[in-house]
Amino acid sequence: MNTLEPQVGTQLLSLVQLGVVAAAVGWFAERLLNTGVSTRGLPLLAGLFGIYLSSHVFSFLPLVAGPTLAGQALLPAFVGAFVVCSFLKLASLGIAGPRW
């Protein structure tokens, strides 16, 4: 029986670490803004999209990435998750309509 290649285990561990960082950053940004959207998995998705968004935006800007955790820069990831959560907050306020 063949065993897994060592690269597969390393890649799996890095994906788990990425998920933990994304969930933590997304959870913090969502709790900070209180988006009003109660969907299961929202902090994880906001964190993942924030990491994806920040990797593209911060690649063009000559900014220091700051501290890293599991190979991911925390400040750009938080900024990206904050942008995603602020968009969701604005969308939930728009759906709620005017308050007279």
Chimera marker file (.cmm) of the C-alpha trace (Angstrom):
<marker_set name="trace">
<marker id="1" x="0.000" y="0.000" z="0.000" r="1" g="1" b="0" radius="0.5"/>
<marker id="2" x="1.370" y="3.395" z="-0.973" r="1" g="1" b="0" radius="0.5"/>
<marker id="3" x="1.656" y="6.100" z="1.610" r="1" g="1" b="0" radius="0.5"/>
<marker id="4" x="0.983" y="9.759" z="1.002" r="1" g="1" b="0" radius="0.5"/>
<marker id="5" x="3.723" y="11.889" z="-0.392" r="1" g="1" b="0" radius="0.5"/>
<marker id="6" x="5.297" y="14.284" z="2.126" r="1" g="1" b="0" radius="0.5"/>
<marker id="7" x="4.237" y="17.241" z="-0.014" r="1" g="1" b="0" radius="0.5"/>
<marker id="8" x="0.575" y="16.304" z="0.338" r="1" g="1" b="0" radius="0.5"/>
<marker id="9" x="0.791" y="16.419" z="4.125" r="1" g="1" b="0" radius="0.5"/>
<marker id="10" x="2.596" y="19.757" z="4.038" r="1" g="1" b="0" radius="0.5"/>
<marker id="11" x="0.038" y="21.240" z="1.661" r="1" g="1" b="0" radius="0.5"/>
<marker id="12" x="-2.831" y="19.914" z="3.751" r="1" g="1" b="0" radius="0.5"/>
<marker id="13" x="-1.340" y="21.450" z="6.884" r="1" g="1" b="0" radius="0.5"/>
<marker id="14" x="-0.889" y="24.802" z="5.144" r="1" g="1" b="0" radius="0.5"/>
<marker id="15" x="-4.537" y="24.734" z="3.986" r="1" g="1" b="0" radius="0.5"/>
<marker id="16" x="-5.709" y="24.040" z="7.533" r="1" g="1" b="0" radius="0.5"/>
<marker id="17" x="-3.574" y="26.915" z="8.813" r="1" g="1" b="0" radius="0.5"/>
<marker id="18" x="-4.984" y="29.203" z="6.119" r="1" g="1" b="0" radius="0.5"/>
<marker id="19" x="-8.517" y="28.241" z="7.162" r="1" g="1" b="0" radius="0.5"/>
<marker id="20" x="-7.792" y="28.965" z="10.821" r="1" g="1" b="0" radius="0.5"/>
<marker id="21" x="-6.267" y="32.374" z="10.021" r="1" g="1" b="0" radius="0.5"/>
<marker id="22" x="-9.164" y="33.232" z="7.701" r="1" g="1" b="0" radius="0.5"/>
<marker id="23" x="-11.764" y="32.197" z="10.267" r="1" g="1" b="0" radius="0.5"/>
<marker id="24" x="-10.091" y="34.191" z="13.037" r="1" g="1" b="0" radius="0.5"/>
<marker id="25" x="-9.660" y="37.343" z="10.951" r="1" g="1" b="0" radius="0.5"/>
<marker id="26" x="-13.171" y="37.092" z="9.520" r="1" g="1" b="0" radius="0.5"/>
<marker id="27" x="-14.686" y="36.470" z="12.947" r="1" g="1" b="0" radius="0.5"/>
<marker id="28" x="-12.953" y="39.518" z="14.412" r="1" g="1" b="0" radius="0.5"/>
<marker id="29" x="-13.996" y="41.783" z="11.525" r="1" g="1" b="0" radius="0.5"/>
<marker id="30" x="-17.579" y="40.514" z="11.640" r="1" g="1" b="0" radius="0.5"/>
<marker id="31" x="-17.849" y="41.021" z="15.393" r="1" g="1" b="0" radius="0.5"/>
<marker id="32" x="-16.313" y="44.484" z="15.120" r="1" g="1" b="0" radius="0.5"/>
<marker id="33" x="-18.855" y="45.670" z="12.551" r="1" g="1" b="0" radius="0.5"/>
<marker id="34" x="-21.856" y="43.506" z="13.541" r="1" g="1" b="0" radius="0.5"/>
<marker id="35" x="-22.997" y="43.102" z="9.951" r="1" g="1" b="0" radius="0.5"/>
<marker id="36" x="-26.501" y="41.972" z="10.825" r="1" g="1" b="0" radius="0.5"/>
<marker id="37" x="-26.174" y="39.012" z="8.463" r="1" g="1" b="0" radius="0.5"/>
<marker id="38" x="-26.560" y="35.760" z="10.375" r="1" g="1" b="0" radius="0.5"/>
<marker id="39" x="-25.264" y="33.111" z="8.017" r="1" g="1" b="0" radius="0.5"/>
<marker id="40" x="-23.330" y="30.038" z="9.027" r="1" g="1" b="0" radius="0.5"/>
<marker id="41" x="-19.751" y="30.241" z="7.751" r="1" g="1" b="0" radius="0.5"/>
<marker id="42" x="-19.792" y="33.991" z="7.152" r="1" g="1" b="0" radius="0.5"/>
<marker id="43" x="-16.614" y="34.715" z="9.163" r="1" g="1" b="0" radius="0.5"/>
<marker id="44" x="-14.692" y="32.018" z="7.300" r="1" g="1" b="0" radius="0.5"/>
<marker id="45" x="-15.882" y="33.204" z="3.900" r="1" g="1" b="0" radius="0.5"/>
<marker id="46" x="-15.227" y="36.857" z="4.773" r="1" g="1" b="0" radius="0.5"/>
<marker id="47" x="-11.739" y="35.939" z="5.938" r="1" g="1" b="0" radius="0.5"/>
<marker id="48" x="-10.968" y="33.864" z="2.845" r="1" g="1" b="0" radius="0.5"/>
<marker id="49" x="-12.262" y="36.527" z="0.481" r="1" g="1" b="0" radius="0.5"/>
<marker id="50" x="-10.413" y="39.157" z="2.514" r="1" g="1" b="0" radius="0.5"/>
<marker id="51" x="-7.144" y="37.262" z="2.166" r="1" g="1" b="0" radius="0.5"/>
<marker id="52" x="-7.760" y="36.845" z="-1.558" r="1" g="1" b="0" radius="0.5"/>
<marker id="53" x="-8.684" y="40.518" z="-1.988" r="1" g="1" b="0" radius="0.5"/>
<marker id="54" x="-5.788" y="41.802" z="0.067" r="1" g="1" b="0" radius="0.5"/>
<marker id="55" x="-3.257" y="39.660" z="-1.754" r="1" g="1" b="0" radius="0.5"/>
<marker id="56" x="-4.168" y="41.393" z="-5.005" r="1" g="1" b="0" radius="0.5"/>
<marker id="57" x="-4.463" y="44.920" z="-3.609" r="1" g="1" b="0" radius="0.5"/>
<marker id="58" x="-1.349" y="44.846" z="-1.459" r="1" g="1" b="0" radius="0.5"/>
<marker id="59" x="0.761" y="43.346" z="-4.251" r="1" g="1" b="0" radius="0.5"/>
<marker id="60" x="0.556" y="46.668" z="-6.103" r="1" g="1" b="0" radius="0.5"/>
<marker id="61" x="1.201" y="48.860" z="-3.070" r="1" g="1" b="0" radius="0.5"/>
<marker id="62" x="4.652" y="49.086" z="-1.521" r="1" g="1" b="0" radius="0.5"/>
<marker id="63" x="3.384" y="48.533" z="2.031" r="1" g="1" b="0" radius="0.5"/>
<marker id="64" x="4.928" y="46.438" z="4.737" r="1" g="1" b="0" radius="0.5"/>
<marker id="65" x="2.913" y="43.297" z="5.289" r="1" g="1" b="0" radius="0.5"/>
<marker id="66" x="3.336" y="43.379" z="9.047" r="1" g="1" b="0" radius="0.5"/>
<marker id="67" x="3.251" y="40.302" z="11.267" r="1" g="1" b="0" radius="0.5"/>
<marker id="68" x="2.536" y="36.962" z="9.684" r="1" g="1" b="0" radius="0.5"/>
<marker id="69" x="0.830" y="33.875" z="11.011" r="1" g="1" b="0" radius="0.5"/>
<marker id="70" x="1.061" y="30.590" z="9.119" r="1" g="1" b="0" radius="0.5"/>
<marker id="71" x="2.612" y="32.398" z="6.160" r="1" g="1" b="0" radius="0.5"/>
<marker id="72" x="-0.258" y="34.912" z="5.854" r="1" g="1" b="0" radius="0.5"/>
<marker id="73" x="0.139" y="38.590" z="6.625" r="1" g="1" b="0" radius="0.5"/>
<marker id="74" x="-2.380" y="39.522" z="9.303" r="1" g="1" b="0" radius="0.5"/>
<marker id="75" x="-2.848" y="43.235" z="8.606" r="1" g="1" b="0" radius="0.5"/>
<marker id="76" x="-3.773" y="42.904" z="4.908" r="1" g="1" b="0" radius="0.5"/>
<marker id="77" x="-5.994" y="39.922" z="5.703" r="1" g="1" b="0" radius="0.5"/>
<marker id="78" x="-7.833" y="41.910" z="8.374" r="1" g="1" b="0" radius="0.5"/>
<marker id="79" x="-8.210" y="44.918" z="6.069" r="1" g="1" b="0" radius="0.5"/>
<marker id="80" x="-9.652" y="42.691" z="3.355" r="1" g="1" b="0" radius="0.5"/>
<marker id="81" x="-12.065" y="41.000" z="5.759" r="1" g="1" b="0" radius="0.5"/>
<marker id="82" x="-13.050" y="44.416" z="7.134" r="1" g="1" b="0" radius="0.5"/>
<marker id="83" x="-13.857" y="45.612" z="3.599" r="1" g="1" b="0" radius="0.5"/>
<marker id="84" x="-15.975" y="42.523" z="2.955" r="1" g="1" b="0" radius="0.5"/>
<marker id="85" x="-17.836" y="42.892" z="6.257" r="1" g="1" b="0" radius="0.5"/>
<marker id="86" x="-18.385" y="46.625" z="5.714" r="1" g="1" b="0" radius="0.5"/>
<marker id="87" x="-19.919" y="45.857" z="2.310" r="1" g="1" b="0" radius="0.5"/>
<marker id="88" x="-22.228" y="43.339" z="3.997" r="1" g="1" b="0" radius="0.5"/>
<marker id="89" x="-23.116" y="45.913" z="6.669" r="1" g="1" b="0" radius="0.5"/>
<marker id="90" x="-24.042" y="48.474" z="4.009" r="1" g="1" b="0" radius="0.5"/>
<marker id="91" x="-26.084" y="45.874" z="2.139" r="1" g="1" b="0" radius="0.5"/>
<marker id="92" x="-27.996" y="44.904" z="5.284" r="1" g="1" b="0" radius="0.5"/>
<marker id="93" x="-28.687" y="48.581" z="6.058" r="1" g="1" b="0" radius="0.5"/>
<marker id="94" x="-29.921" y="49.097" z="2.504" r="1" g="1" b="0" radius="0.5"/>
<marker id="95" x="-32.234" y="46.097" z="2.712" r="1" g="1" b="0" radius="0.5"/>
<marker id="96" x="-33.636" y="47.309" z="6.040" r="1" g="1" b="0" radius="0.5"/>
<marker id="97" x="-34.785" y="50.537" z="4.390" r="1" g="1" b="0" radius="0.5"/>
<marker id="98" x="-35.281" y="53.950" z="5.937" r="1" g="1" b="0" radius="0.5"/>
<marker id="99" x="-36.006" y="54.251" z="9.629" r="1" g="1" b="0" radius="0.5"/>
<marker id="100" x="-38.518" y="56.991" z="10.303" r="1" g="1" b="0" radius="0.5"/>
<link id1="1" id2="2" r="1" g="1" b="0" radius="0.2"/>
<link id1="2" id2="3" r="1" g="1" b="0" radius="0.2"/>
<link id1="3" id2="4" r="1" g="1" b="0" radius="0.2"/>
<link id1="4" id2="5" r="1" g="1" b="0" radius="0.2"/>
<link id1="5" id2="6" r="1" g="1" b="0" radius="0.2"/>
<link id1="6" id2="7" r="1" g="1" b="0" radius="0.2"/>
<link id1="7" id2="8" r="1" g="1" b="0" radius="0.2"/>
<link id1="8" id2="9" r="1" g="1" b="0" radius="0.2"/>
<link id1="9" id2="10" r="1" g="1" b="0" radius="0.2"/>
<link id1="10" id2="11" r="1" g="1" b="0" radius="0.2"/>
<link id1="11" id2="12" r="1" g="1" b="0" radius="0.2"/>
<link id1="12" id2="13" r="1" g="1" b="0" radius="0.2"/>
<link id1="13" id2="14" r="1" g="1" b="0" radius="0.2"/>
<link id1="14" id2="15" r="1" g="1" b="0" radius="0.2"/>
<link id1="15" id2="16" r="1" g="1" b="0" radius="0.2"/>
<link id1="16" id2="17" r="1" g="1" b="0" radius="0.2"/>
<link id1="17" id2="18" r="1" g="1" b="0" radius="0.2"/>
<link id1="18" id2="19" r="1" g="1" b="0" radius="0.2"/>
<link id1="19" id2="20" r="1" g="1" b="0" radius="0.2"/>
<link id1="20" id2="21" r="1" g="1" b="0" radius="0.2"/>
<link id1="21" id2="22" r="1" g="1" b="0" radius="0.2"/>
<link id1="22" id2="23" r="1" g="1" b="0" radius="0.2"/>
<link id1="23" id2="24" r="1" g="1" b="0" radius="0.2"/>
<link id1="24" id2="25" r="1" g="1" b="0" radius="0.2"/>
<link id1="25" id2="26" r="1" g="1" b="0" radius="0.2"/>
<link id1="26" id2="27" r="1" g="1" b="0" radius="0.2"/>
<link id1="27" id2="28" r="1" g="1" b="0" radius="0.2"/>
<link id1="28" id2="29" r="1" g="1" b="0" radius="0.2"/>
<link id1="29" id2="30" r="1" g="1" b="0" radius="0.2"/>
<link id1="30" id2="31" r="1" g="1" b="0" radius="0.2"/>
<link id1="31" id2="32" r="1" g="1" b="0" radius="0.2"/>
<link id1="32" id2="33" r="1" g="1" b="0" radius="0.2"/>
<link id1="33" id2="34" r="1" g="1" b="0" radius="0.2"/>
<link id1="34" id2="35" r="1" g="1" b="0" radius="0.2"/>
<link id1="35" id2="36" r="1" g="1" b="0" radius="0.2"/>
<link id1="36" id2="37" r="1" g="1" b="0" radius="0.2"/>
<link id1="37" id2="38" r="1" g="1" b="0" radius="0.2"/>
<link id1="38" id2="39" r="1" g="1" b="0" radius="0.2"/>
<link id1="39" id2="40" r="1" g="1" b="0" radius="0.2"/>
<link id1="40" id2="41" r="1" g="1" b="0" radius="0.2"/>
<link id1="41" id2="42" r="1" g="1" b="0" radius="0.2"/>
<link id1="42" id2="43" r="1" g="1" b="0" radius="0.2"/>
<link id1="43" id2="44" r="1" g="1" b="0" radius="0.2"/>
<link id1="44" id2="45" r="1" g="1" b="0" radius="0.2"/>
<link id1="45" id2="46" r="1" g="1" b="0" radius="0.2"/>
<link id1="46" id2="47" r="1" g="1" b="0" radius="0.2"/>
<link id1="47" id2="48" r="1" g="1" b="0" radius="0.2"/>
<link id1="48" id2="49" r="1" g="1" b="0" radius="0.2"/>
<link id1="49" id2="50" r="1" g="1" b="0" radius="0.2"/>
<link id1="50" id2="51" r="1" g="1" b="0" radius="0.2"/>
<link id1="51" id2="52" r="1" g="1" b="0" radius="0.2"/>
<link id1="52" id2="53" r="1" g="1" b="0" radius="0.2"/>
<link id1="53" id2="54" r="1" g="1" b="0" radius="0.2"/>
<link id1="54" id2="55" r="1" g="1" b="0" radius="0.2"/>
<link id1="55" id2="56" r="1" g="1" b="0" radius="0.2"/>
<link id1="56" id2="57" r="1" g="1" b="0" radius="0.2"/>
<link id1="57" id2="58" r="1" g="1" b="0" radius="0.2"/>
<link id1="58" id2="59" r="1" g="1" b="0" radius="0.2"/>
<link id1="59" id2="60" r="1" g="1" b="0" radius="0.2"/>
<link id1="60" id2="61" r="1" g="1" b="0" radius="0.2"/>
<link id1="61" id2="62" r="1" g="1" b="0" radius="0.2"/>
<link id1="62" id2="63" r="1" g="1" b="0" radius="0.2"/>
<link id1="63" id2="64" r="1" g="1" b="0" radius="0.2"/>
<link id1="64" id2="65" r="1" g="1" b="0" radius="0.2"/>
<link id1="65" id2="66" r="1" g="1" b="0" radius="0.2"/>
<link id1="66" id2="67" r="1" g="1" b="0" radius="0.2"/>
<link id1="67" id2="68" r="1" g="1" b="0" radius="0.2"/>
<link id1="68" id2="69" r="1" g="1" b="0" radius="0.2"/>
<link id1="69" id2="70" r="1" g="1" b="0" radius="0.2"/>
<link id1="70" id2="71" r="1" g="1" b="0" radius="0.2"/>
<link id1="71" id2="72" r="1" g="1" b="0" radius="0.2"/>
<link id1="72" id2="73" r="1" g="1" b="0" radius="0.2"/>
<link id1="73" id2="74" r="1" g="1" b="0" radius="0.2"/>
<link id1="74" id2="75" r="1" g="1" b="0" radius="0.2"/>
<link id1="75" id2="76" r="1" g="1" b="0" radius="0.2"/>
<link id1="76" id2="77" r="1" g="1" b="0" radius="0.2"/>
<link id1="77" id2="78" r="1" g="1" b="0" radius="0.2"/>
<link id1="78" id2="79" r="1" g="1" b="0" radius="0.2"/>
<link id1="79" id2="80" r="1" g="1" b="0" radius="0.2"/>
<link id1="80" id2="81" r="1" g="1" b="0" radius="0.2"/>
<link id1="81" id2="82" r="1" g="1" b="0" radius="0.2"/>
<link id1="82" id2="83" r="1" g="1" b="0" radius="0.2"/>
<link id1="83" id2="84" r="1" g="1" b="0" radius="0.2"/>
<link id1="84" id2="85" r="1" g="1" b="0" radius="0.2"/>
<link id1="85" id2="86" r="1" g="1" b="0" radius="0.2"/>
<link id1="86" id2="87" r="1" g="1" b="0" radius="0.2"/>
<link id1="87" id2="88" r="1" g="1" b="0" radius="0.2"/>
<link id1="88" id2="89" r="1" g="1" b="0" radius="0.2"/>
<link id1="89" id2="90" r="1" g="1" b="0" radius="0.2"/>
<link id1="90" id2="91" r="1" g="1" b="0" radius="0.2"/>
<link id1="91" id2="92" r="1" g="1" b="0" radius="0.2"/>
<link id1="92" id2="93" r="1" g="1" b="0" radius="0.2"/>
<link id1="93" id2="94" r="1" g="1" b="0" radius="0.2"/>
<link id1="94" id2="95" r="1" g="1" b="0" radius="0.2"/>
<link id1="95" id2="96" r="1" g="1" b="0" radius="0.2"/>
<link id1="96" id2="97" r="1" g="1" b="0" radius="0.2"/>
<link id1="97" id2="98" r="1" g="1" b="0" radius="0.2"/>
<link id1="98" id2="99" r="1" g="1" b="0" radius="0.2"/>
<link id1="99" id2="100" r="1" g="1" b="0" radius="0.2"/>
</marker_set>
